[in-house]
Amino acid sequence: MTPSQRALLAASVAAALIGFAAGWFARVWTEPTVESRAHDAAETLRGKLHELSR
């Protein structure tokens, strides 16, 4: 393997790792937490129960 091929392989692996890490961090950053989803579900349930009790 020539030095230029080795450099291309290293750059490709580095780019793949950076892309994977960026995607993972973006998903973690934007995905709502379990607590916030539970809070939203509880609020929805309260609203529906309020509508039914009218």
N, C-alpha and C positions, 0 to 999 in steps of 0.2 A: 504494500500500500504506500503510495507516494505521500509526501508531506501535504500536498494540496488536497488529496482525497481525505486524509486524516483530519485536516482542518475543516473541510466541508462536512464530514460526519460529525465532528464535535459541534459545529455551528448548528446543524440540524437537530441534534439531541438537545442542545441548550435551548433552541427555539421551541421545541416540543415541550420541554419541562416548564419553560416560562409561560407558554400558552395554557398548559394544564393548571399551573398554579394561579394564573390570573382568572381563569374560569371558575376555579374552586372558590377563590376569595370573593369574586363577584356574586356567586350564588349564596355564599354565607352572608355577605353584606346586605343583599336585597331580600333574601327569604325571611318572612316573618318568623318570629320565635314561637315555640309551642305555647308560651304564656300569652302572647298577643293573640294567637288564633283562638285559644280558649276564652279569652276575654271577649273577643268579637262574637264567638258563638253564644256566650252567655247573654250578651247584649241583644243579639237577634232573638234568642229564646224569650227574654223579658219582653221585648216588643211584641212578639207573637202572642204571648200570654195576656198582655195588656189589651191587644185587639180582641181576643176571645172573651175577655171579661166585661166588655162594654155592653 
